[in-house]
Amino acid sequence: GQNVNSYRYGDVDFPRLIERVSQIDGAERMRFATSHPKDLSPDLLRIIAGNEKICSHIHLAVQSGSNAILKAMNRNYTREHFISLITRAREIIGDPGIYTDIIVGYPGESEHDFEDTIDLVEQLRFDGVFCFKYSPREGTKAYELKDDISEEDKATRLIRLNALQKQIAFERNSKLIGSMQRILVEGPDKKRKAGHFMGRTDTNKIAIFHHKNQVSVGDMVDIRINEVSGMTLFGELI
């Protein structure tokens, strides 16, 4: 869903909703996406921190690191407010997996605006960034704007942003080498030989491990991380 943390039904807001869902028998893990910065409340962060069933994983779309572009997008927050949200999330939860979305080449985005986005990514050091080139979509307010950024500039900015995030993710993942991670098994890893399985950590990192015996989708297993890439953890079953 979009902006799920803005949910409200009567006196039940989103923190109360996920708290209720977590009480369902048999539900071992919950995660949600996507959150809007305007409704990422301290109450929600405290519930994530205090409930083992709710994953330490927040997908909070920033879209741009430039206040000028955020205003043009009608996002109703500033980069300073967004930084304060991520800082608070890390203070309350510890070290959650933080993921975001960013659009490059939005109409009117100058080189200075793009540098503000690069600076934000360097400062906040996300676990993952879903990066996109702006493209006009009929029916949106942005469709009325002039698409004045060349495809070449959009592509150059996208390549630079992806390269930066890949390095940051590798550096963050490298800190997990030697650690034990609990994995929810999603199935066999189709890119590798038989006996390799993939799953996700509590913080939504993809993990690959080898096991000579069959494991099943939905199993919770502990693995020790011995190798990483910018996107993936590799480990052995404990």
C-alpha positions in Angstrom: 0.0 0.0 0.0 0.9 3.7 -0.2 1.2 5.8 3.0 0.0 2.9 5.1 1.1 4.7 8.3 -1.5 7.4 7.6 -4.3 4.7 8.3 -7.0 5.6 10.7 -10.4 4.0 11.3 -12.4 5.6 14.1 -10.0 5.7 17.1 -7.7 3.1 15.6 -4.6 4.6 14.0 -1.8 2.7 12.3 0.3 2.0 15.5 -2.8 0.5 17.1 -3.6 -1.5 14.0 -0.2 -3.2 13.7 -0.2 -3.8 17.4 -3.5 -5.7 17.0 -2.3 -7.6 14.0 0.8 -8.7 15.9 -1.4 -10.5 18.4 -2.7 -12.9 15.8 -1.5 -16.5 16.6 1.0 -17.9 14.2 2.2 -14.5 12.8 5.9 -14.4 13.6 7.0 -11.5 11.5 5.3 -8.3 10.2 6.6 -5.6 8.0 4.9 -2.8 6.2 5.5 -0.4 3.3 5.4 2.4 2.3 5.5 5.0 5.1 5.0 8.8 4.5 7.2 11.1 6.6 4.2 13.2 7.7 2.8 10.3 9.8 5.9 8.5 11.1 5.1 9.1 14.7 7.2 8.5 17.8 4.4 6.2 19.0 4.8 4.0 15.9 8.6 3.9 16.4 8.2 2.8 20.0 5.8 0.0 19.0 8.3 -1.3 16.4 11.1 -1.2 19.0 9.0 -3.0 21.7 7.4 -5.7 19.6 9.6 -8.6 18.5 7.1 -9.6 15.8 7.3 -6.2 14.0 10.4 -6.1 11.9 13.0 -3.4 12.5 12.5 -2.2 8.9 11.2 1.2 7.8 10.6 2.1 4.2 10.3 5.9 4.3 10.2 7.6 0.9 12.1 10.9 0.7 12.0 11.4 -3.1 14.6 14.2 -3.1 17.2 15.8 -0.8 16.4 19.3 -2.1 13.9 21.5 -0.3 13.1 23.3 -3.5 12.2 20.0 -5.3 10.3 18.7 -2.2 8.2 21.8 -2.3 7.6 21.4 -6.1 6.6 17.8 -5.4 4.1 19.0 -2.7 5.7 16.6 -0.2 4.9 18.9 2.7 8.1 18.3 4.6 11.7 19.5 4.4 15.0 17.6 4.2 15.7 18.8 7.8 12.4 17.2 9.0 13.2 14.0 7.2 16.7 13.8 8.7 15.2 14.3 12.2 12.8 11.4 11.6 15.7 9.0 10.6 17.7 10.2 13.6 14.8 9.6 15.9 14.1 6.1 14.4 17.7 5.1 15.1 17.6 6.5 18.6 14.3 4.6 19.5 14.8 1.3 17.6 18.5 1.0 17.6 19.8 0.2 14.1 16.7 -0.6 11.9 16.9 -1.2 8.2 16.1 2.1 6.6 15.1 2.1 3.0 13.8 5.0 0.8 12.7 6.0 -2.7 14.4 8.8 -4.8 13.4 10.3 -8.1 16.1 12.1 -10.1 15.5 14.5 -12.9 12.2 15.9 -11.6 11.2 19.0 -13.6 13.3 22.0 -12.5 15.9 19.9 -10.7 19.2 21.7 -11.0 22.7 20.3 -10.4 22.6 22.0 -7.0 19.3 20.2 -6.2 20.8 16.9 -7.2 23.9 17.6 -5.0 21.5 18.1 -2.1 20.2 14.6 -2.7 23.7 13.1 -2.9 24.5 14.9 0.4 21.4 13.5 2.0 22.2 9.9 1.0 25.8 10.3 2.2 24.6 11.7 5.5 21.8 9.2 6.3 23.5 6.1 4.9 20.4 4.1 3.9 20.4 0.3 3.8 18.7 0.5 0.4 17.5 3.2 -2.0 15.1 2.5 -4.9 16.2 5.1 -7.5 14.1 6.1 -10.5 14.4 8.6 -13.4 11.5 11.0 -13.5 9.1 10.3 -16.4 5.8 12.2 -17.1 2.7 10.3 -16.1 -0.6 11.5 -17.5 -3.1 12.4 -14.8 -0.6 13.6 -12.3 0.0 17.3 -11.3 3.6 16.9 -12.4 2.4 16.1 -15.9 1.5 19.8 -16.3 5.2 20.7 -15.7 7.8 20.9 -18.4 10.0 17.8 -18.5 13.1 20.0 -18.8 15.9 17.6 -17.7 17.5 15.7 -20.6 17.5 11.9 -20.6 21.3 12.0 -20.6 21.4 14.1 -17.4 18.8 11.9 -15.8 20.8 8.8 -16.7 24.0 10.3 -15.4 22.5 11.3 -12.1 20.9 7.9 -11.7 24.2 6.1 -12.3 26.0 8.3 -9.8 23.3 7.9 -7.1 23.2 4.1 -7.6 27.0 3.8 -7.4 27.0 5.8 -4.1 24.3 3.8 -2.5 25.9 0.5 -3.5 29.1 1.5 -1.8 27.2 2.6 1.3 25.2 -0.6 1.5 28.4 -2.6 1.2 30.0 -0.7 4.0 26.9 -1.2 6.2 26.6 -4.9 5.4 30.3 -5.4 6.0 29.7 -4.6 9.7 27.6 -7.8 9.9 30.3 -10.2 9.0 30.7 -12.6 11.8 27.3 -11.8 13.3 24.4 -14.2 13.7 21.2 -13.3 11.8 17.8 -14.9 12.1 16.4 -15.5 8.6 12.9 -16.2 7.4 13.3 -18.7 4.6 11.6 -17.6 1.4 12.7 -20.5 -0.8 15.6 -22.0 -2.8 18.1 -19.6 -4.4 17.5 -20.1 -8.1 20.8 -18.4 -9.1 22.9 -21.0 -7.4 23.3 -24.8 -7.2 20.9 -27.0 -5.3 21.1 -26.7 -1.6 21.3 -22.9 -1.5 18.4 -21.0 0.0 17.4 -17.4 0.4 15.5 -15.4 3.0 15.4 -12.1 4.7 16.7 -10.7 8.0 14.5 -8.7 10.4 15.9 -5.5 8.7 14.9 -6.8 5.2 18.4 -7.7 4.0 18.5 -10.6 1.6 20.6 -13.5 2.9 21.8 -16.6 1.0 23.0 -19.8 2.8 23.8 -23.4 2.0 22.3 -26.4 3.7 22.6 -30.0 2.6 19.2 -30.9 4.0 16.0 -29.4 2.8 14.5 -26.4 4.6 11.0 -25.1 4.0 9.5 -21.8 3.1 8.5 -20.1 6.3 11.2 -21.7 8.4 13.1 -19.4 10.8 16.9 -20.3 10.8 20.0 -18.7 12.3 23.0 -18.2 10.0 26.4 -16.7 10.6 27.4 -14.1 8.1 30.8 -14.7 6.5 30.6 -12.6 3.2 28.6 -9.7 1.9 27.9 -7.7 -1.2 26.2 -4.4 -1.7 22.8 -6.1 -1.7 23.2 -9.5 -0.2 24.5 -11.3 2.9 26.0 -14.8 2.6 26.3 -17.2 5.5 26.2 -20.7 6.9 23.6 -22.4 9.0 24.3 -22.4 12.7 
